[in-house]
């Protein structure tokens, strides 16, 4: 199946999850994510404002200085000390204030995805913003997805970048790629 078909199938499935199931799995996943991040001496973590049934990782703001993404002419830029959000043209809540950060000022980036595969590649919304951001990102990239939205393999292209670690509601997967992770 192509990416567009897979995206539609999994988005539809995610949108039709019962609210209580989503809430319970989200709680379990974020608990696991906090455990993974505690193993490092991180101060600042880039997260995202959830949309359309995405995992809500905003609880990390209790433990870290968090930064939120905004799409700019330069690509994805993360802002910290954000007080106000507004919907972008894509419908994503983005910061309208705060301070932009250089990539090396962020210890870990939490990467949303519609579905992930065993190689820790993701299928997102198809715009490539996170892949471009992660190309030269020096910190830890952590994918988050419910276990039921994992597959053996996704179609991927040369520009697709796998995450270093994937956290689900019941498992933690480390990268099998040969880079220095």
Phi, psi and omega in degrees: 000149179277168184300318182298316179295313178300316179303313181295318180299309185287326175297317179298316179297318180295317180294336181263008176294137174301140184303317181294321178296315179301314182298316181293313180295323178298316179299313179298316181297313182294325174301315178295322178297317178299318178298317179297314183291330180296337180289354181237161178265063183272143176250318186235129182233132176273127180237195179215155176274120187292146175222158173042053176078012178294165175291139180259107182256012185296344177299340178299340179296343176289336188245340187223159166284112184261155178231145182244146183278150173219136177276124180235180176299331180276355184111210181281127177233135179260138181241138174246173185059040182276134178246331188227140179237156174214151179290137176278179178295338179274352180093003179272137175287122181238154177292141173247002173218193181097182183243129179291150182239145170285155181303322183286356177268001182245123183284322181212145176244124175271123189250117178286161176197153176280319179208147176237159177243180183297336177275004182067026170274151184240158169245116179255214182271000172094009181264342175079010184298315181291321178301315179295320180296317185285346183308316181235025179283127185275347185268196181273130175254129185235115177277150176226131178197150174292144182307324181293349178251037173246141177229167181295312182209142175246153172293131175223160184239173184303328183277352180285133183244124177284157175276165179282324183218143174239129178247128175243185180289346179218012184203153173238127182244129176263153180298143175253009182281153188277006180283178186275067179268000000 
